[in-house]
Amino acid sequence: MTSNSQNEHDRMEASASHQYFNWKLCILCQEHNNQPLQCPANSLRKDIGAEYSYVSESLKHFNDFNCLAFNIDIQLLDDGTGIGNTMLKNRDKQYQMADWRMR
């Protein structure tokens, strides 16, 4: 499969089921574009956990007020160990612009 057809396949797979979350795509928008994806776990910062806590709490609060900038089911981001831990385990990826829309 070429890169473009693989990306289309990933997007279709992600949208085909509400029970499936595609960790290869941006966790916030679940889309593919030409921007590079960033993984917070690859940061050289010592407080990586703080970033995951911040994003996790922000997602919960925005979801509680029905104000998420993206149409995602945040329950799919939690495997039972918490959103931040699940994101870290799956080495989540985000577009910088998608992350900005949450702040």
N, C-alpha and C positions, 0 to 999 in steps of 0.2 A: 504494500500500500504506500502511496506517496504521502508526503507530509500533509498536504491539503485534504486528501481523502481520509487520512487518519484523524485529522482534527474534526472533520465533519462527522465521522463515525463516533468520535468521543462525545460530541455535542448531542447527536441523536440518541446515543445510549443514555446520556445524562437526563435528557428530557423525556425519554420513553417511559420512565418509571419514577414515581415520587419516592420510591424506596431505595433508589440508587443515587449515590452521590459520587461524582467523578472528581477524584482528588488530583487528576492530571490537569484540570482546568482551574481557572481562578476560582477560589472558594466563594467569593462574593458575587460575581456575576455569572459564573458557570458558562463563560463564553471564551472564544479564542479570537485574538486579534494579533496584530504584528508587534505589540509591545512585549518586552521581555517579562516573564514571570519572575517574581521574587519570592524566596522562601525565607521567612523570618528565622527559621532554625539555622540557617547558614550565616547568620549575623555573627560578627566578631565581638559583639557586646557580651558582657558577663551576665546581664540581667535579661536573658531571652524570655524567661518565664514572665517577667513583667509585661512584655509586649503581648504575650498570649493572654494574660489576665485582662489587660486593657481591651483587647479586641473581643474577648469572650463576654465581658461585662457590657461593652458597648452594644454588641449584637443582641444580648438579652434585653437591655433597656429599650433599644429602638424597636425590637419586636413587641415588647409589652405595650408600647404606644402605637403599634401598627405604623411605624415610620421608617421601616427599612428601605434604603435606597434601591435595593435589589429584591427581586422576587425569589427568595430562597426559603426553604423550610429549615430553620435552624436546628430542629430536632435531629436532622440528618447529620449535623456536625457533632453530635454527642453519642459516643458509643457506650455510655454509662459511666465513663470516667471523668466527665466534664468536657465542655467545649474546648477549652484551652489544651487539655491533655490530648484530646482526640486529634486536634489540629497538629500538635507537635508530633504525635505518633505517625500521622499520615504525611508529615512534611508538607503541609499545605502550601499553596502558591497563591500569590495575589499580584494583580497589576497595581503599580504605584497609584494610578489614577483611581482605581476602584477603592483602594485603601483610603485615599484622600476623601472620598465621598462619605466615609463613615465618621470622619473627624469633625 
